[in-house]
């Protein structure tokens, strides 16, 4: 068991979406290049082209990254689970990663300190909570 | 004409700043026309655009559901191969299992429906167990129960995917906004449930305790070290001295994934004692509302037990027969925590539940009384 994702998925972006993104990107870049080439004329249209170019480039790269981010999210995360083993006699405690076959109240090998049988007393996973939202009530 | 010249001609830069019909620049004129065109298009096709946006959203979730379903199937097949050591590839049998269905009893005449439902559920349980035995001949009883739970989680994921796909395709086919809207509105809840089942798959495959087992863990802590006996199908009971009273502690037999038949177990104990039970206390995990703390406790009255209702009916029926009061302590958690490996917060609440039970017994019963403490839930990964 580990805290790493079990596996990843194949890339699946619709070809139509990709075409739209890349056409927008190409047009926006063309608009930017053209606007820069006629920058010395300093017309209203130059600035509009610059604005449109920047907007197009920003928007298409944002959409592209969003799509990739969504794809990377597509995985089943296996949370790390810990097993606590205790000796009821001397109180010796050992915490380790969960192993297949572990269950609560399972008797295990003798204690390293007192040779009495050890017992699994807890199996759980710890989740680090994100900062909680604050509500007025 | 090159791309640049097209843009240039649109911008009116090749011929200088041309004047539009309204005394504006040509680019302003184009933008104005564009605005009116978009305005008109949105008047007539706005709803359709909205529908396409919704369809895209459902489609995205559908990809995710398909991935989760396939992972579920893969985990089930791999676990069967690993534990069950089948001689042939179990994939085909797993695929058949994922399509199993259960038809509920006819409710036109509701008299006796509980027994019909119980019978159908028993047949389903036997069928599932037989299938698992055929798929994984080398699995012991505990492993077989865990495999059954793994397959049931994979089955739930398969069902969720198919239902969402049905509405997505139906919406696409009929182009009905209302069909698509319905599914898009419940999608966040459906996805939460699917993600919960996805994390449950590994827990079941490895035999880890899950959040739903909180009730069973309370009973296990109370009965640990005491002699237990089988009281009903997949259920055990231990008789323990508790604050000067005699407590019959019931739980499903672990550590395999099972919920047992607590209804039959409670009934059997009451009958054994000819109804002389001072109180029944049920402990179960319950769904929390958003904003409530995970592992929060609440106390009340009534049979705290989920499922199809057969066990709840049996317990209530028996309690009414002998006028036995029933108390309940619930541990709050959401659906994701209920089916995924038990979280520390839930585990830490177990001792608090035992304290609460102690309090209820001291306040509601007299010394020398007999009480039943029933820990409800899936006992996967929890012994006794």
Boltz contact constraints between the chains, C-beta under 6 A:
constraints:
  - contact:
      token1: [A, 9]
      token2: [B, 67]
      max_distance: 6.0
  - contact:
      token1: [A, 12]
      token2: [B, 63]
      max_distance: 6.0
  - contact:
      token1: [A, 30]
      token2: [B, 3]
      max_distance: 6.0
  - contact:
      token1: [A, 31]
      token2: [B, 7]
      max_distance: 6.0
  - contact:
      token1: [A, 34]
      token2: [B, 4]
      max_distance: 6.0
  - contact:
      token1: [A, 34]
      token2: [B, 7]
      max_distance: 6.0
  - contact:
      token1: [A, 45]
      token2: [B, 11]
      max_distance: 6.0
  - contact:
      token1: [A, 45]
      token2: [B, 13]
      max_distance: 6.0
  - contact:
      token1: [A, 45]
      token2: [B, 27]
      max_distance: 6.0
  - contact:
      token1: [A, 48]
      token2: [B, 27]
      max_distance: 6.0
  - contact:
      token1: [A, 74]
      token2: [B, 64]
      max_distance: 6.0
  - contact:
      token1: [A, 74]
      token2: [B, 67]
      max_distance: 6.0
  - contact:
      token1: [A, 76]
      token2: [B, 71]
      max_distance: 6.0
  - contact:
      token1: [A, 76]
      token2: [B, 198]
      max_distance: 6.0
  - contact:
      token1: [A, 78]
      token2: [B, 202]
      max_distance: 6.0
  - contact:
      token1: [A, 81]
      token2: [B, 208]
      max_distance: 6.0
  - contact:
      token1: [A, 81]
      token2: [B, 341]
      max_distance: 6.0
  - contact:
      token1: [A, 100]
      token2: [B, 206]
      max_distance: 6.0
  - contact:
      token1: [A, 103]
      token2: [B, 255]
      max_distance: 6.0
  - contact:
      token1: [A, 103]
      token2: [B, 381]
      max_distance: 6.0
  - contact:
      token1: [A, 103]
      token2: [B, 383]
      max_distance: 6.0
  - contact:
      token1: [A, 104]
      token2: [B, 382]
      max_distance: 6.0
  - contact:
      token1: [A, 104]
      token2: [B, 383]
      max_distance: 6.0
  - contact:
      token1: [A, 105]
      token2: [B, 224]
      max_distance: 6.0
  - contact:
      token1: [A, 105]
      token2: [B, 383]
      max_distance: 6.0
  - contact:
      token1: [A, 106]
      token2: [B, 383]
      max_distance: 6.0
  - contact:
      token1: [A, 122]
      token2: [B, 347]
      max_distance: 6.0
  - contact:
      token1: [A, 123]
      token2: [B, 209]
      max_distance: 6.0
  - contact:
      token1: [A, 123]
      token2: [B, 381]
      max_distance: 6.0
  - contact:
      token1: [A, 124]
      token2: [B, 342]
      max_distance: 6.0
  - contact:
      token1: [A, 124]
      token2: [B, 344]
      max_distance: 6.0
  - contact:
      token1: [A, 124]
      token2: [B, 347]
      max_distance: 6.0
  - contact:
      token1: [A, 125]
      token2: [B, 341]
      max_distance: 6.0
  - contact:
      token1: [A, 125]
      token2: [B, 343]
      max_distance: 6.0
  - contact:
      token1: [A, 126]
      token2: [B, 344]
      max_distance: 6.0
  - contact:
      token1: [A, 127]
      token2: [B, 343]
      max_distance: 6.0
